[in-house]
Amino acid sequence: MNNMSRLVAALFSSALFSGCATPDYGTQANAYVRQFNAANVFVSHAVVRPDGLKINAREFGANNKDSGPTIVLMHGFPDSQHLYDAVAPELAKTRRVITFDFVGWGDSDKPVKHLYDVASLRQDLESVVASFDLKSIVLVVHDLSGQPGIDWALDNEQRVSALVLLNTYYSPMAVLKAPEAIARFSTPGLWRDLSVWGANRSNSQWESGVAQQNEKFFSNAAARATYSKVFAHQALGIRPAFFGENAVLKDEVAKRAAMEPRLKAFGRPVEIVFGEDDQYLNTGVAEEFHRLFPRSEVHLVSHAAHYVQLDAPSAVSTEILAASARN
């Protein structure tokens, strides 16, 4: 590396994120997972996509298979199916619940050479639906999963008992504010290229940066203290997916403007459940979704931010079950 390259690397490394020493996220995250697994009953499944990639899925409340439509919970980024750890066990008291990690995230396969786009995310959902032979589902989307989830719902309306939107996005909305990390890695140019280069070379800075961004997604201090560490520990493996999804993000959003008439014609129950403290996918986004789904209901959850399902799990569980009852 020449002197100029060393200078760029040094400047970039110091500016990548503002964190300094990296806490031991692994010890804390692994302890949490062991505790959760011991306290909750679920069955782990390896769902195989047509291309052979494996998706890690969890089935809660398997004995409730005949108690109504299965509830499918989809995560966003940069997180994983642990996003629903406070909700899934509650819902599973009366319903069958499926959570899963998208390819590239959590405990699913993470190929480096893979096209990480909405089509891939949708293939994950379709593989899960097929593997569990789901005929009727309550589909719950959050953040990144809004686009594949809504697209699938539009094309499979007869199989959707209800659609629940948790602080998510879909098509262009002027009121939406991208989180700082998303804005950086989704905006083409030298700064993004340097950011990707540096993030791939500094594990500690990347891990700390993910933790810092995720901490802004909470209102509940106890939830922040626990789950930001879980997601930070998983951060090293998600880089190909994170960079890939961000690289196509703006194009994926723009092209869904043409889909808006189909949203307005969607005939199934839609519940819009947003944490009102989310500064990014904010209450204005919730109102835009209400405009796009005219027959929807909007529920703003107080004292909850972007990770509404972790900040206020009881309120979110209640609204998910209410959405299913509207069918």
C-alpha positions, 0 to 999 in steps of 0.5 A: 500500500502506498503512502496515499492509500495508507492516508485514505485508509487511516482517515476512513477508518477513523471516520467509518463510525465514531465508536472506539473499543469494541465491547464483547458482543459475542459473550452477551449475545450468546448468553441471551440466545441460550437463555431464550432457547431454554425458556421458549418452545419452538422447532428449528427448520432448515428451509431449502430454496430452489437454488439450494441455499438454506434458510433458518426458520423457527416454528412456534406454537406448532400445536396451534396449526389448526387454530387459524391462519399461520402468522409469518413474521419477517425481519428487516435490516440490519437485524434478524428473526430475533427481532420477534423474540418478544412477540413470537412466544406471546402469539404462539399461545394461541396461534402457529407462528413462523419466523425466519432469517433471510438468506444473508442474515442471521443464521441462514446461508450467507453466500458472498457471490449472490444477487441480494435484491427484493427478488431474492428476499421474495424467494426466501418468503416463497420457500418458507410458505411452500416448505410449511405448506401454508394456505392462509397467512397473516403476513407481518413485515418490517423495514426491508421486508416491506417490499417483498412482503407487499409484492407477494401479498399483491400476487397472492391475495387469496392466501393473505388473511391479513397484512401487517405493516410495522415501520416499513417502506415500499415506494417513494415517500418524501416524508421518509428519512433514511437511517444514517448507515442506510443513506451512506451505503445506498448512495452511489459514489466514492463515499459509499465505495470507501465505506464498503472497502473500509467496513470489509477491513475493520471488523471492530469498527463495523460491529460497533457501527451497527450497534450504534445505528441499531441503538437509535432504533429503540425507545425502550432502554432495556430492549436496547441494552439486550438486542443491540448486542445480539444484532451487533454480534451477527453483524460481521456475517451480514456484510455481503447482504447489507451492501448488496441490498443497499446497492439496489435500494433506491432503484427498488423503491423507485420502480414500486411507484408503478405498483401503487394502484394495486395497493389501493385496490388490495382487498384484504385487511391491512393493519399499519402499526408504527412506533411513533418515536421512529425518526426514520420510518416515521408517522408520516410514512404510516399516513402515506401507507394509509393513503395507499391502502385506503381500507387500512387501519392505523395504530401508532404505538407510543413510547416505541420507535423503529423496533416497535416489536421490541419496544412494545411487544404486547401492543404489537401482539394485540394488533397482529391478532386483531388484524387476523380477526378482521378477516 
